[in-house]
């Protein structure tokens, strides 16, 4: 698929056909994620792949708020046969920038104007979404409720220094309803692009 087509066709899919995804496709998604940019080539990310039905069920049990069950928002997402959780690791960036070629041995976080560990991991997640679209499949990026992150960590043995920035659900598209938020319309370049000054 032409890159411009991939960008235009990418959207969040919230309903999946539970058919398995070819493992070769999952590996391509992960391989492309590794090509995301990262400050200082720190590569401070990790990806938890849940592609077995029992693991996917464990994810939903650990991350669903008590009493929420399979609400209308998550019902279609729960059918996705593959979940990939991108996790950022701030320590990897602080360690990398304390190395001699960078020299920030004080490891002072105030040197970072924004949390590049989260941004770079988000760019890796975007490459996943684009790859899934290029493969003719569907994907949705969504978050884990903050109060459920400890249960998620316990269930999957995730180290404390790795933060889940979200989840990429992927699989074969099923009939889906478009998000009501899309009614807001896409902002035009004339509204968001400022040339020369604000």
N, C-alpha and C positions, 0 to 999 in steps of 0.2 A: 504494500500500500504506500502511496506517496505520503511523505511526511506531513504535508499540509492537510491531507485527508485524515490522517491519524489524529492530528490536533483538533480538527473540526468534529470528528466523530466521537472523541473521548467524552464520556459522560458517566455520572455515577449510576450504576445499575443496582437496583435494590431487590430484584427478584431473579432467582437462578433456577435452572434445571439442575437437579442433583447429579446428573451424569458425571463420571470422573473426568478430570482434565489430564491430558497426555503429560506424563512426567517430563518429557522433553521440553514441552512448553513452559512448565514451571521452572526448569533449569535455565531456560533462555531468559525468563523474567528476572531471575536472581542474578544471572550473569550481567544483564544490562544494568541492573541496579548498582553493581560494583563499579560502573563507569561514571557514576555521579561525581561531580566535583567535591573536593573536601579541602578545607583550609590546611595548608602545610602538608597536604596529602596524609592527613591524620587518619582518615578512614575510620572514624570513631563510631561505627555502627555495628549492629548485629541484626540478624533476621531469623526469627523463630518461625519455622514452616510447620503448619498443621495441615496435613493432607490425608490423614487417616480419619475415618468417621468417628472413632472413639475420641480422638484428640480434639476434633472440632466440637464434639458434644461437651468435653471437659472445659473447653474455652468458654462456651456459652454458659455453662453452669457456674463457672468462676466469675464471669464478668457481668452477668445479668443481675441487676438490683433485685433484692428479695421481693417477691410478689409480682414482679413485672411479667414473668412468663413470656410467651411468644406473642408480644403485642403486635399491632398492625405494622409498626415501623420495622421491627426486626424479623417478622415472619419469613419474608422472602430472602433476607440476608442469611438466615439460618440454613437455607438450602445450599448455600455455596459450598462446594466440596473442598475448597482450599482457602485457608486463611494464612496470610503472612503478616507477622507483627514486626515492623521495623522499630528497632530500639537504638537510642542515641547514648553515647558514653562520653560525658564531659571529661572524665579523667584522661581519656586518650588524647584529647586536645591539650589539656594542661601539661601532660607528660611530653607531648611532641614539641610544644612551644618552649619547654624548659631545656630542650636539647641545644647543643652549642651553636648550631646554625641559626637558631631563633633567639636564644639567650634570655627568655623570660623566666629565669630560675626562681623568681619569687612566686610564680604560679598565680599571680594576682588576676582574678576574674574580671576586675574593672578594666583591664586592657581590652577586653572584648566588647565592642559596641552592641552586639546582639549575640545570642547563644548559637554560634555557628554549628555546634554539635547537633542541635535540633534542626537547624536550617538544612545542613548537608544531608541529614537523614531524610528530611522531607523531600529533598531533590531526588534522592534514591527512590523514594516511594513514587514520585511523579514518573520516573523512568519506568517503574513497574506498571503503572497505569497506562502509559503510552504503549508499552510492549504488549500488554494484554489486548489493547484495542487493535494493534497491528496484527495480532494473531486471530482477530475476528471473535474474540470472547468479550465478556463483560467484567467489570470490576467496580468496587465501591471502596472508598477510603472513609473510615469512620473512627471515632474515638472510643477508648475504654473509659467509663465513668471513673473519675479520680478516686472515689471511695472504694472502688472494686480493684484498683491496682494491687494492693497488698495480697488479695486472694489470688489474683492472676499470677503474681510472683511466686507465691507458695505452690500453686498447682503445677507450674512449669519449671520451677527451680531457677528463675531469672535472678541474676545477681543484682544487688542493690544499686550498683553503679551504672546500670542500664535502665533507661527510662523508655517505656513504650510511647511513641509519639502518635500512634494510631494503629489501624489494622487495614490491610488490603484484602478484601474478600474477592475471590475470582472464580469464574466458572462460565458455563454456557448460559447465555441470556435466556430468560423466560419472559413471557408477556409482563410488562412493567407499567406502572403508572408514573408519569413524570412528577417530579417534585413540584409542589405548589409554589415554592420559592422562585421557580423560573419565571413566574408571572411578572416578577420585578423587572425582567429584561436585562440584557447585558449592557453595561455602561459603555458608551462610545469612547473612542480614542480622544475626542475633543474634550471629554469630561475628565480624563485621567492623565493625559500626557501634557506636560508643561515643557516648553522649549525655551531655553535661555534663562528663564526665571519663572517662579511660581505665579 
